[in-house]
């Protein structure tokens, strides 16, 4: 059955763009651009999240492999981004389509004003019929402000613009029950209704793919996107017809269904943030209250406080087993929360000398499904 995707995000990795070699593949680029042009003719909005800048820069400079040092990789990205955009621009121009480059860092999602500005820029490009081409701003991003890999970036972009579909083009045709390169009995999973912790662990055991992100990062990206109401498909980027097949509803990869009740507004922004400033470990009773009953987190349920954060910073909320069950905006700084953790409200109020309210209010919290 045809997929009703008015707006989609395509993510293409380095291994797909290079066909496993060490330079851009003209055939792969031609097929990708033709597929996007076809989507545009059908009246769809398309955003392209692309990798490949660093390997393109290295290839142009005659290097056999990108160096590990951050300044060298940033220099290669600066060279490669210009080449990569030129290759896209001239191909899209042949279809009468304009492109616009959008370079993002983690801070563009962590700060709400920049988050909204990024969304407005992408919306403006789409309104004008252009194809936004998105990449991490590798020329300036340091380890402290990096998103890390483009699977995660594509999920954030898809949620940012309220996309209907995120298609992650990879060098495998979906999620398997084992590593298909090692296990001849591994079979492809066609549909995932709900991404569980077990499934994420399972994906991590299937091995890494070429490039920065492996299957585990793709499944985590799918979790992020589906929580925001975006359907996700992981498919093989080497098939020139794969985008058309996905949109036609064919069995062309692994499809992750969107959550029926997606995150909206401030809660979506909280879920898309790349950095948290601290961690709050809570007991089983508090975990049940915030996860199962939608309650605020009270100081009495906190067993441990870690990190260096101020009131208003985003913190991760960990259950008794150490797994993250959610994140939210802390009402107090780290020092104050450390003083009142495990205390009932009257005792906590006496310690701080103020009326004690929730450590994290439910309206400022997003909880794992």
KEBA-946835 format. One record per residue (C-alpha): residue number from 1; residue in three letters; x, y, z. Coordinates in nm, 3 decimals. Example, Ala and Ser with C-alpha at 12.3 -4.5 7.8 and 13.67 -1.06 7.14 Angstrom:
! residues 2
@num 1&residu ALA&px 1.230&py -0.450&pz 0.780 .
@num 2&residu SER&px 1.367&py -0.106&pz 0.714 .
//
This chain:
! residues 369
@num 1&residu UNK&px 0.000&py 0.000&pz 0.000 .
@num 2&residu UNK&px 0.135&py 0.343&pz -0.095 .
@num 3&residu UNK&px 0.283&py 0.545&pz 0.190 .
@num 4&residu UNK&px 0.109&py 0.881&pz 0.236 .
@num 5&residu UNK&px 0.426&py 1.080&pz 0.305 .
@num 6&residu UNK&px 0.384&py 1.446&pz 0.210 .
@num 7&residu UNK&px 0.711&py 1.533&pz 0.378 .
@num 8&residu UNK&px 1.011&py 1.303&pz 0.410 .
@num 9&residu UNK&px 1.372&py 1.308&pz 0.523 .
@num 10&residu UNK&px 1.630&py 1.097&pz 0.342 .
@num 11&residu UNK&px 1.952&py 1.014&pz 0.520 .
@num 12&residu UNK&px 2.240&py 0.881&pz 0.314 .
@num 13&residu UNK&px 2.563&py 0.754&pz 0.466 .
@num 14&residu UNK&px 2.919&py 0.764&pz 0.342 .
@num 15&residu UNK&px 2.928&py 0.398&pz 0.245 .
@num 16&residu UNK&px 2.618&py 0.446&pz 0.030 .
@num 17&residu UNK&px 2.753&py 0.757&pz -0.142 .
@num 18&residu UNK&px 3.086&py 0.593&pz -0.217 .
@num 19&residu UNK&px 2.953&py 0.241&pz -0.293 .
@num 20&residu UNK&px 3.209&py 0.116&pz -0.042 .
@num 21&residu UNK&px 3.502&py 0.283&pz -0.220 .
@num 22&residu UNK&px 3.703&py 0.586&pz -0.114 .
@num 23&residu UNK&px 3.549&py 0.853&pz -0.337 .
@num 24&residu UNK&px 3.201&py 0.967&pz -0.430 .
@num 25&residu UNK&px 3.019&py 0.736&pz -0.670 .
@num 26&residu UNK&px 2.870&py 0.931&pz -0.961 .
@num 27&residu UNK&px 2.614&py 0.656&pz -1.021 .
@num 28&residu UNK&px 2.497&py 0.660&pz -0.658 .
@num 29&residu UNK&px 2.470&py 1.041&pz -0.658 .
@num 30&residu UNK&px 2.278&py 1.040&pz -0.987 .
@num 31&residu UNK&px 2.032&py 0.779&pz -0.858 .
@num 32&residu UNK&px 1.978&py 0.961&pz -0.528 .
@num 33&residu UNK&px 1.913&py 1.297&pz -0.691 .
@num 34&residu UNK&px 1.681&py 1.140&pz -0.950 .
@num 35&residu UNK&px 1.481&py 0.974&pz -0.671 .
@num 36&residu UNK&px 1.444&py 1.304&pz -0.486 .
@num 37&residu UNK&px 1.346&py 1.484&pz -0.808 .
@num 38&residu UNK&px 1.074&py 1.224&pz -0.860 .
@num 39&residu UNK&px 0.945&py 1.288&pz -0.508 .
@num 40&residu UNK&px 0.937&py 1.662&pz -0.578 .
@num 41&residu UNK&px 0.738&py 1.607&pz -0.897 .
@num 42&residu UNK&px 0.487&py 1.410&pz -0.691 .
@num 43&residu UNK&px 0.442&py 1.713&pz -0.466 .
@num 44&residu UNK&px 0.645&py 1.592&pz -0.168 .
@num 45&residu UNK&px 0.876&py 1.802&pz 0.048 .
@num 46&residu UNK&px 1.219&py 1.640&pz 0.083 .
@num 47&residu UNK&px 1.511&py 1.713&pz 0.317 .
@num 48&residu UNK&px 1.839&py 1.535&pz 0.250 .
@num 49&residu UNK&px 2.072&py 1.458&pz 0.541 .
@num 50&residu UNK&px 2.405&py 1.364&pz 0.388 .
@num 51&residu UNK&px 2.736&py 1.228&pz 0.508 .
@num 52&residu UNK&px 3.051&py 1.214&pz 0.298 .
@num 53&residu UNK&px 3.222&py 1.551&pz 0.348 .
@num 54&residu UNK&px 3.531&py 1.420&pz 0.529 .
@num 55&residu UNK&px 3.597&py 1.128&pz 0.294 .
@num 56&residu UNK&px 3.542&py 1.359&pz -0.004 .
@num 57&residu UNK&px 3.795&py 1.607&pz 0.132 .
@num 58&residu UNK&px 4.044&py 1.330&pz 0.199 .
@num 59&residu UNK&px 4.000&py 1.193&pz -0.153 .
@num 60&residu UNK&px 4.055&py 1.535&pz -0.308 .
@num 61&residu UNK&px 4.375&py 1.580&pz -0.106 .
@num 62&residu UNK&px 4.503&py 1.236&pz -0.205 .
@num 63&residu UNK&px 4.485&py 1.080&pz 0.139 .
@num 64&residu UNK&px 4.425&py 0.707&pz 0.168 .
@num 65&residu UNK&px 4.237&py 0.744&pz 0.498 .
@num 66&residu UNK&px 4.109&py 1.041&pz 0.702 .
@num 67&residu UNK&px 4.340&py 1.137&pz 0.992 .
@num 68&residu UNK&px 4.217&py 1.098&pz 1.349 .
@num 69&residu UNK&px 4.312&py 1.442&pz 1.483 .
@num 70&residu UNK&px 4.008&py 1.671&pz 1.513 .
@num 71&residu UNK&px 4.166&py 1.980&pz 1.345 .
@num 72&residu UNK&px 4.272&py 1.768&pz 1.046 .
@num 73&residu UNK&px 3.924&py 1.615&pz 1.012 .
@num 74&residu UNK&px 3.768&py 1.961&pz 1.035 .
@num 75&residu UNK&px 3.996&py 2.081&pz 0.757 .
@num 76&residu UNK&px 3.896&py 1.785&pz 0.541 .
@num 77&residu UNK&px 3.530&py 1.861&pz 0.610 .
@num 78&residu UNK&px 3.583&py 2.221&pz 0.497 .
@num 79&residu UNK&px 3.729&py 2.100&pz 0.168 .
@num 80&residu UNK&px 3.480&py 1.818&pz 0.125 .
@num 81&residu UNK&px 3.163&py 2.014&pz 0.202 .
@num 82&residu UNK&px 3.230&py 2.252&pz -0.086 .
@num 83&residu UNK&px 3.289&py 1.965&pz -0.328 .
@num 84&residu UNK&px 2.992&py 1.765&pz -0.203 .
@num 85&residu UNK&px 2.754&py 2.061&pz -0.233 .
@num 86&residu UNK&px 2.883&py 2.133&pz -0.584 .
@num 87&residu UNK&px 2.812&py 1.775&pz -0.688 .
@num 88&residu UNK&px 2.461&py 1.794&pz -0.548 .
@num 89&residu UNK&px 2.393&py 2.143&pz -0.684 .
@num 90&residu UNK&px 2.478&py 2.064&pz -1.044 .
@num 91&residu UNK&px 2.279&py 1.742&pz -1.042 .
@num 92&residu UNK&px 1.969&py 1.900&pz -0.888 .
@num 93&residu UNK&px 2.001&py 2.194&pz -1.129 .
@num 94&residu UNK&px 1.962&py 1.943&pz -1.412 .
@num 95&residu UNK&px 1.615&py 1.870&pz -1.271 .
@num 96&residu UNK&px 1.535&py 2.238&pz -1.222 .
@num 97&residu UNK&px 1.561&py 2.211&pz -0.842 .
@num 98&residu UNK&px 1.736&py 2.455&pz -0.609 .
@num 99&residu UNK&px 1.929&py 2.336&pz -0.304 .
@num 100&residu UNK&px 2.026&py 2.506&pz 0.021 .
@num 101&residu UNK&px 2.297&py 2.396&pz 0.262 .
@num 102&residu UNK&px 2.213&py 2.378&pz 0.634 .
@num 103&residu UNK&px 2.496&py 2.296&pz 0.876 .
@num 104&residu UNK&px 2.394&py 2.211&pz 1.233 .
@num 105&residu UNK&px 2.559&py 2.132&pz 1.567 .
@num 106&residu UNK&px 2.428&py 1.991&pz 1.893 .
@num 107&residu UNK&px 2.367&py 2.342&pz 2.026 .
@num 108&residu UNK&px 2.106&py 2.403&pz 1.757 .
@num 109&residu UNK&px 1.891&py 2.140&pz 1.928 .
@num 110&residu UNK&px 1.992&py 2.206&pz 2.289 .
@num 111&residu UNK&px 1.894&py 2.574&pz 2.292 .
@num 112&residu UNK&px 1.526&py 2.623&pz 2.226 .
@num 113&residu UNK&px 1.561&py 2.954&pz 2.040 .
@num 114&residu UNK&px 1.821&py 2.806&pz 1.804 .
@num 115&residu UNK&px 1.603&py 2.496&pz 1.769 .
@num 116&residu UNK&px 1.312&py 2.711&pz 1.655 .
@num 117&residu UNK&px 1.538&py 2.915&pz 1.425 .
@num 118&residu UNK&px 1.663&py 2.595&pz 1.259 .
@num 119&residu UNK&px 1.306&py 2.482&pz 1.204 .
@num 120&residu UNK&px 1.207&py 2.818&pz 1.056 .
@num 121&residu UNK&px 1.501&py 2.808&pz 0.815 .
@num 122&residu UNK&px 1.414&py 2.460&pz 0.692 .
@num 123&residu UNK&px 1.048&py 2.554&pz 0.657 .
@num 124&residu UNK&px 1.139&py 2.863&pz 0.454 .
@num 125&residu UNK&px 1.352&py 2.658&pz 0.215 .
@num 126&residu UNK&px 1.076&py 2.401&pz 0.169 .
@num 127&residu UNK&px 0.815&py 2.670&pz 0.103 .
@num 128&residu UNK&px 1.035&py 2.799&pz -0.180 .
@num 129&residu UNK&px 1.059&py 2.456&pz -0.338 .
@num 130&residu UNK&px 1.425&py 2.401&pz -0.249 .
@num 131&residu UNK&px 1.581&py 2.082&pz -0.116 .
@num 132&residu UNK&px 1.762&py 2.152&pz 0.213 .
@num 133&residu UNK&px 2.085&py 1.954&pz 0.231 .
@num 134&residu UNK&px 2.176&py 1.903&pz 0.596 .
@num 135&residu UNK&px 2.499&py 1.792&pz 0.758 .
@num 136&residu UNK&px 2.668&py 1.838&pz 1.091 .
@num 137&residu UNK&px 2.893&py 2.143&pz 1.090 .
@num 138&residu UNK&px 3.210&py 1.936&pz 1.112 .
@num 139&residu UNK&px 3.434&py 2.234&pz 1.037 .
@num 140&residu UNK&px 3.362&py 2.391&pz 1.379 .
@num 141&residu UNK&px 3.207&py 2.115&pz 1.593 .
@num 142&residu UNK&px 3.435&py 1.987&pz 1.868 .
@num 143&residu UNK&px 3.377&py 1.668&pz 2.064 .
@num 144&residu UNK&px 3.189&py 1.867&pz 2.327 .
@num 145&residu UNK&px 2.930&py 2.002&pz 2.081 .
@num 146&residu UNK&px 2.911&py 1.721&pz 1.826 .
@num 147&residu UNK&px 2.592&py 1.533&pz 1.751 .
@num 148&residu UNK&px 2.820&py 1.245&pz 1.656 .
@num 149&residu UNK&px 2.667&py 1.075&pz 1.354 .
@num 150&residu UNK&px 2.406&py 1.154&pz 1.093 .
@num 151&residu UNK&px 2.158&py 0.881&pz 1.189 .
@num 152&residu UNK&px 2.081&py 1.078&pz 1.504 .
@num 153&residu UNK&px 2.090&py 1.406&pz 1.314 .
@num 154&residu UNK&px 1.839&py 1.280&pz 1.059 .
@num 155&residu UNK&px 1.598&py 1.171&pz 1.335 .
@num 156&residu UNK&px 1.620&py 1.511&pz 1.497 .
@num 157&residu UNK&px 1.564&py 1.688&pz 1.166 .
@num 158&residu UNK&px 1.266&py 1.465&pz 1.085 .
@num 159&residu UNK&px 1.106&py 1.547&pz 1.421 .
@num 160&residu UNK&px 1.199&py 1.914&pz 1.388 .
@num 161&residu UNK&px 1.003&py 1.960&pz 1.064 .
@num 162&residu UNK&px 0.716&py 1.719&pz 1.143 .
@num 163&residu UNK&px 0.814&py 1.479&pz 0.867 .
@num 164&residu UNK&px 0.587&py 1.186&pz 0.786 .
@num 165&residu UNK&px 0.872&py 0.952&pz 0.696 .
@num 166&residu UNK&px 1.243&py 0.915&pz 0.764 .
@num 167&residu UNK&px 1.421&py 0.685&pz 0.521 .
@num 168&residu UNK&px 1.772&py 0.584&pz 0.633 .
@num 169&residu UNK&px 1.968&py 0.454&pz 0.334 .
@num 170&residu UNK&px 2.236&py 0.214&pz 0.449 .
@num 171&residu UNK&px 2.467&py -0.060&pz 0.322 .
@num 172&residu UNK&px 2.229&py -0.328&pz 0.452 .
@num 173&residu UNK&px 1.860&py -0.367&pz 0.373 .
@num 174&residu UNK&px 1.727&py -0.347&pz 0.726 .
@num 175&residu UNK&px 1.750&py -0.494&pz 1.075 .
@num 176&residu UNK&px 1.822&py -0.867&pz 1.089 .
@num 177&residu UNK&px 1.778&py -1.132&pz 1.356 .
@num 178&residu UNK&px 2.158&py -1.167&pz 1.351 .
@num 179&residu UNK&px 2.458&py -1.033&pz 1.167 .
@num 180&residu UNK&px 2.387&py -1.139&pz 0.804 .
@num 181&residu UNK&px 2.760&py -1.128&pz 0.728 .
@num 182&residu UNK&px 2.827&py -1.396&pz 0.988 .
@num 183&residu UNK&px 2.499&py -1.582&pz 1.038 .
@num 184&residu UNK&px 2.355&py -1.749&pz 0.724 .
@num 185&residu UNK&px 2.028&py -1.810&pz 0.909 .
@num 186&residu UNK&px 1.972&py -1.442&pz 0.992 .
@num 187&residu UNK&px 1.645&py -1.307&pz 0.855 .
@num 188&residu UNK&px 1.533&py -0.949&pz 0.798 .
@num 189&residu UNK&px 1.270&py -0.802&pz 1.029 .
@num 190&residu UNK&px 1.011&py -0.635&pz 0.807 .
@num 191&residu UNK&px 0.802&py -0.437&pz 1.061 .
@num 192&residu UNK&px 0.871&py -0.313&pz 1.414 .
@num 193&residu UNK&px 0.565&py -0.190&pz 1.601 .
@num 194&residu UNK&px 0.752&py -0.084&pz 1.914 .
@num 195&residu UNK&px 1.122&py -0.038&pz 1.981 .
@num 196&residu UNK&px 1.214&py -0.206&pz 2.307 .
@num 197&residu UNK&px 1.537&py -0.208&pz 2.506 .
@num 198&residu UNK&px 1.576&py -0.572&pz 2.403 .
@num 199&residu UNK&px 1.555&py -0.477&pz 2.037 .
@num 200&residu UNK&px 1.819&py -0.206&pz 2.082 .
@num 201&residu UNK&px 2.050&py -0.457&pz 2.249 .
@num 202&residu UNK&px 1.978&py -0.701&pz 1.968 .
@num 203&residu UNK&px 2.072&py -0.438&pz 1.708 .
@num 204&residu UNK&px 2.402&py -0.373&pz 1.885 .
@num 205&residu UNK&px 2.491&py -0.740&pz 1.842 .
@num 206&residu UNK&px 2.452&py -0.732&pz 1.462 .
@num 207&residu UNK&px 2.785&py -0.554&pz 1.421 .
@num 208&residu UNK&px 2.889&py -0.216&pz 1.291 .
@num 209&residu UNK&px 2.843&py -0.092&pz 0.939 .
@num 210&residu UNK&px 3.087&py 0.111&pz 0.732 .
@num 211&residu UNK&px 3.109&py 0.469&pz 0.857 .
@num 212&residu UNK&px 3.043&py 0.627&pz 1.194 .
@num 213&residu UNK&px 2.703&py 0.480&pz 1.277 .
@num 214&residu UNK&px 2.616&py 0.110&pz 1.303 .
@num 215&residu UNK&px 2.278&py -0.060&pz 1.320 .
@num 216&residu UNK&px 2.244&py 0.025&pz 1.690 .
@num 217&residu UNK&px 2.263&py 0.398&pz 1.612 .
@num 218&residu UNK&px 2.001&py 0.356&pz 1.341 .
@num 219&residu UNK&px 1.761&py 0.182&pz 1.577 .
@num 220&residu UNK&px 1.817&py 0.452&pz 1.841 .
@num 221&residu UNK&px 1.748&py 0.712&pz 1.573 .
@num 222&residu UNK&px 1.430&py 0.526&pz 1.482 .
@num 223&residu UNK&px 1.323&py 0.533&pz 1.849 .
@num 224&residu UNK&px 1.370&py 0.909&pz 1.858 .
@num 225&residu UNK&px 1.183&py 0.972&pz 1.533 .
@num 226&residu UNK&px 0.892&py 0.736&pz 1.599 .
@num 227&residu UNK&px 0.838&py 0.896&pz 1.941 .
@num 228&residu UNK&px 0.775&py 1.221&pz 1.752 .
@num 229&residu UNK&px 0.524&py 1.061&pz 1.514 .
@num 230&residu UNK&px 0.763&py 0.992&pz 1.225 .
@num 231&residu UNK&px 0.760&py 0.654&pz 1.052 .
@num 232&residu UNK&px 1.110&py 0.518&pz 0.980 .
@num 233&residu UNK&px 1.244&py 0.279&pz 0.717 .
@num 234&residu UNK&px 1.598&py 0.142&pz 0.706 .
@num 235&residu UNK&px 1.672&py 0.028&pz 0.350 .
@num 236&residu UNK&px 1.962&py -0.048&pz 0.116 .
@num 237&residu UNK&px 2.096&py 0.265&pz -0.052 .
@num 238&residu UNK&px 2.254&py 0.068&pz -0.334 .
@num 239&residu UNK&px 1.915&py -0.001&pz -0.492 .
@num 240&residu UNK&px 1.845&py 0.295&pz -0.727 .
@num 241&residu UNK&px 1.469&py 0.234&pz -0.695 .
@num 242&residu UNK&px 1.462&py 0.192&pz -0.318 .
@num 243&residu UNK&px 1.297&py 0.528&pz -0.238 .
@num 244&residu UNK&px 1.017&py 0.464&pz -0.488 .
@num 245&residu UNK&px 0.972&py 0.115&pz -0.349 .
@num 246&residu UNK&px 0.952&py 0.244&pz 0.009 .
@num 247&residu UNK&px 0.694&py 0.507&pz -0.088 .
@num 248&residu UNK&px 0.495&py 0.244&pz -0.278 .
@num 249&residu UNK&px 0.469&py 0.046&pz 0.043 .
@num 250&residu UNK&px 0.678&py -0.245&pz -0.081 .
@num 251&residu UNK&px 0.880&py -0.469&pz 0.147 .
@num 252&residu UNK&px 1.204&py -0.280&pz 0.092 .
@num 253&residu UNK&px 1.366&py -0.276&pz 0.435 .
@num 254&residu UNK&px 1.270&py -0.263&pz 0.801 .
@num 255&residu UNK&px 0.977&py -0.034&pz 0.878 .
@num 256&residu UNK&px 0.938&py 0.118&pz 1.225 .
@num 257&residu UNK&px 0.584&py 0.239&pz 1.289 .
@num 258&residu UNK&px 0.529&py 0.582&pz 1.443 .
@num 259&residu UNK&px 0.386&py 0.608&pz 1.793 .
@num 260&residu UNK&px 0.013&py 0.666&pz 1.798 .
@num 261&residu UNK&px 0.049&py 0.950&pz 2.052 .
@num 262&residu UNK&px 0.362&py 1.142&pz 1.952 .
@num 263&residu UNK&px 0.550&py 1.397&pz 2.159 .
@num 264&residu UNK&px 0.464&py 1.759&pz 2.089 .
@num 265&residu UNK&px 0.595&py 2.104&pz 2.167 .
@num 266&residu UNK&px 0.828&py 2.142&pz 2.464 .
@num 267&residu UNK&px 0.833&py 1.769&pz 2.539 .
@num 268&residu UNK&px 0.950&py 1.695&pz 2.187 .
@num 269&residu UNK&px 1.228&py 1.952&pz 2.223 .
@num 270&residu UNK&px 1.337&py 1.788&pz 2.549 .
@num 271&residu UNK&px 1.354&py 1.447&pz 2.380 .
@num 272&residu UNK&px 1.561&py 1.585&pz 2.091 .
@num 273&residu UNK&px 1.825&py 1.754&pz 2.304 .
@num 274&residu UNK&px 2.170&py 1.604&pz 2.260 .
@num 275&residu UNK&px 2.315&py 1.690&pz 2.600 .
@num 276&residu UNK&px 2.197&py 1.654&pz 2.957 .
@num 277&residu UNK&px 2.375&py 1.829&pz 3.242 .
@num 278&residu UNK&px 2.324&py 1.572&pz 3.514 .
@num 279&residu UNK&px 2.159&py 1.253&pz 3.627 .
@num 280&residu UNK&px 1.897&py 1.176&pz 3.889 .
@num 281&residu UNK&px 1.871&py 0.815&pz 4.002 .
@num 282&residu UNK&px 1.532&py 0.734&pz 4.149 .
@num 283&residu UNK&px 1.379&py 0.447&pz 4.344 .
@num 284&residu UNK&px 1.125&py 0.196&pz 4.217 .
@num 285&residu UNK&px 0.827&py 0.382&pz 4.364 .
@num 286&residu UNK&px 0.924&py 0.710&pz 4.198 .
@num 287&residu UNK&px 0.995&py 0.528&pz 3.870 .
@num 288&residu UNK&px 0.647&py 0.379&pz 3.870 .
@num 289&residu UNK&px 0.494&py 0.718&pz 3.952 .
@num 290&residu UNK&px 0.662&py 0.910&pz 3.669 .
@num 291&residu UNK&px 0.660&py 0.632&pz 3.409 .
@num 292&residu UNK&px 0.328&py 0.459&pz 3.469 .
@num 293&residu UNK&px 0.113&py 0.727&pz 3.629 .
@num 294&residu UNK&px 0.246&py 1.045&pz 3.468 .
@num 295&residu UNK&px 0.339&py 1.207&pz 3.801 .
@num 296&residu UNK&px 0.601&py 1.470&pz 3.873 .
@num 297&residu UNK&px 0.930&py 1.363&pz 4.030 .
@num 298&residu UNK&px 0.947&py 1.456&pz 4.399 .
@num 299&residu UNK&px 1.275&py 1.491&pz 4.595 .
@num 300&residu UNK&px 1.172&py 1.198&pz 4.815 .
@num 301&residu UNK&px 1.209&py 0.956&pz 4.524 .
@num 302&residu UNK&px 1.566&py 1.057&pz 4.435 .
@num 303&residu UNK&px 1.842&py 0.828&pz 4.561 .
@num 304&residu UNK&px 2.149&py 0.984&pz 4.393 .
@num 305&residu UNK&px 2.244&py 1.305&pz 4.211 .
@num 306&residu UNK&px 2.531&py 1.333&pz 3.961 .
@num 307&residu UNK&px 2.667&py 1.605&pz 3.734 .
@num 308&residu UNK&px 2.707&py 1.980&pz 3.753 .
@num 309&residu UNK&px 2.382&py 2.155&pz 3.671 .
@num 310&residu UNK&px 2.177&py 2.459&pz 3.761 .
@num 311&residu UNK&px 1.805&py 2.508&pz 3.804 .
@num 312&residu UNK&px 1.650&py 2.503&pz 3.456 .
@num 313&residu UNK&px 1.905&py 2.260&pz 3.307 .
@num 314&residu UNK&px 1.798&py 1.930&pz 3.153 .
@num 315&residu UNK&px 1.881&py 1.617&pz 3.351 .
@num 316&residu UNK&px 1.851&py 1.247&pz 3.278 .
@num 317&residu UNK&px 1.624&py 1.042&pz 3.504 .
@num 318&residu UNK&px 1.752&py 0.692&pz 3.574 .
@num 319&residu UNK&px 1.556&py 0.406&pz 3.721 .
@num 320&residu UNK&px 1.687&py 0.174&pz 3.996 .
@num 321&residu UNK&px 1.864&py -0.041&pz 3.734 .
@num 322&residu UNK&px 2.049&py 0.257&pz 3.587 .
@num 323&residu UNK&px 1.856&py 0.270&pz 3.259 .
@num 324&residu UNK&px 1.727&py 0.610&pz 3.147 .
@num 325&residu UNK&px 1.351&py 0.627&pz 3.180 .
@num 326&residu UNK&px 1.318&py 0.994&pz 3.089 .
@num 327&residu UNK&px 1.461&py 1.342&pz 3.109 .
@num 328&residu UNK&px 1.337&py 1.678&pz 3.220 .
@num 329&residu UNK&px 1.409&py 2.029&pz 3.343 .
@num 330&residu UNK&px 1.538&py 2.037&pz 3.700 .
@num 331&residu UNK&px 1.369&py 2.278&pz 3.939 .
@num 332&residu UNK&px 1.682&py 2.295&pz 4.157 .
@num 333&residu UNK&px 2.058&py 2.304&pz 4.109 .
@num 334&residu UNK&px 2.274&py 2.002&pz 4.183 .
@num 335&residu UNK&px 2.380&py 2.120&pz 4.531 .
@num 336&residu UNK&px 2.025&py 2.178&pz 4.652 .
@num 337&residu UNK&px 1.895&py 1.851&pz 4.508 .
@num 338&residu UNK&px 2.179&py 1.663&pz 4.672 .
@num 339&residu UNK&px 2.078&py 1.815&pz 5.006 .
@num 340&residu UNK&px 1.712&py 1.718&pz 4.980 .
@num 341&residu UNK&px 1.726&py 1.387&pz 4.792 .
@num 342&residu UNK&px 1.526&py 1.118&pz 4.969 .
@num 343&residu UNK&px 1.352&py 1.375&pz 5.191 .
@num 344&residu UNK&px 0.980&py 1.427&pz 5.230 .
@num 345&residu UNK&px 0.855&py 1.772&pz 5.135 .
@num 346&residu UNK&px 0.826&py 1.920&pz 5.490 .
@num 347&residu UNK&px 1.180&py 1.808&pz 5.577 .
@num 348&residu UNK&px 1.318&py 1.928&pz 5.243 .
@num 349&residu UNK&px 1.148&py 2.266&pz 5.293 .
@num 350&residu UNK&px 1.315&py 2.303&pz 5.631 .
@num 351&residu UNK&px 1.655&py 2.223&pz 5.480 .
@num 352&residu UNK&px 1.627&py 2.475&pz 5.195 .
@num 353&residu UNK&px 1.425&py 2.733&pz 5.382 .
@num 354&residu UNK&px 1.173&py 2.756&pz 5.098 .
@num 355&residu UNK&px 0.851&py 2.588&pz 4.995 .
@num 356&residu UNK&px 0.967&py 2.269&pz 4.821 .
@num 357&residu UNK&px 0.804&py 2.184&pz 4.492 .
@num 358&residu UNK&px 0.868&py 1.905&pz 4.242 .
@num 359&residu UNK&px 1.228&py 1.821&pz 4.152 .
@num 360&residu UNK&px 1.108&py 1.780&pz 3.791 .
@num 361&residu UNK&px 0.753&py 1.882&pz 3.702 .
@num 362&residu UNK&px 0.561&py 1.646&pz 3.476 .
@num 363&residu UNK&px 0.500&py 1.927&pz 3.225 .
@num 364&residu UNK&px 0.878&py 1.962&pz 3.189 .
@num 365&residu UNK&px 0.946&py 1.590&pz 3.158 .
@num 366&residu UNK&px 0.949&py 1.336&pz 2.878 .
@num 367&residu UNK&px 0.935&py 0.966&pz 2.970 .
@num 368&residu UNK&px 1.046&py 0.666&pz 2.764 .
@num 369&residu UNK&px 0.744&py 0.475&pz 2.626 .
//
